[in-house]
Amino acid sequence: MLDKDAASKKLWYLDSGCSKHMTGIESLLTSLILKHGGYDTYGDNNKGKIIGSGDIGVKGSLAIQNVLLVEGLKHIC
């Protein structure tokens, strides 16, 4: 049996099945890094301008890293 400290150090990996994670909601992102230029292509071949990236979630707990901030995107993918 593991003690509490050992158990809290176990890592979990989240596999959402997405090749990329994106949002248009800047306030959801922590550690936002602004980017100048670049586009991402969606499944329907439309493009969205990448304006930054960051993490969503609780740092040290459950977080999705390197989520793209895409101009005009209305949903979280």
N, C-alpha and C positions, 0 to 999 in steps of 0.2 A: 504494500500500500504506500502511495506517495504522500509526503507531507504537503501542506498548503503551498509553501514556497516552490517546491518542485513542480507541482501541478500547474501553478500559475505561469510557469515559464514554458509550458508546452505550446507549440505553435499550431495554428489551424490555417489551412489554405482554402480560399474560396474560389471555386471554379464556376463562374456564372455562364460559361459557354459562349461569351462574347469575345470577339477578337479585339475589340476596342471599346472603351467606355467613354461616353460623351455626355455633356449637359450644356444647356444654355443658361443655367442659373448660377451666376458667379458666387452668390452668397453661400452656396453649398460647399464650396471648395476651401480647403485649408492649404496653407503653403503655396498659394497661387504664384505661378511664374508666368509672366506675360511673354508672349511670343510675337514676333513681327514676321508675318507672312506664313504661308502654308495653307493648304486646303485638305479636307478629308472627303473622300468619295463614299456616298451612301450606297446601299444595295440597289437603289433605282437609278444609279449613275448621276444623280444630282450631287452638287458639291457644297460644302459649308466651310467658311473661313475659320481657321483655328486661331483663337486670340490668346490662348494660354492653356495651362494645365496645372493640376494640383491633386489633392487627395480628398476623398469623401469618406466620412465615418469618424470613428473615435480612435485617435492615435494610440497605439499600443494595445488596442483591442481589435475591433473589426473595422477595417478600413480597406477601401479600394484605392490603389495608388495609380498615379499617372492618368487621371481622368481628364480628357480634353474639354476645354471650354470652347464651344463652337458658336459663333455669332448666329443669332436667329433661331437656334434649335429650341423647340418648345417642349420636348420630352427628355427624360433621363433615359439613356440607353446603356 
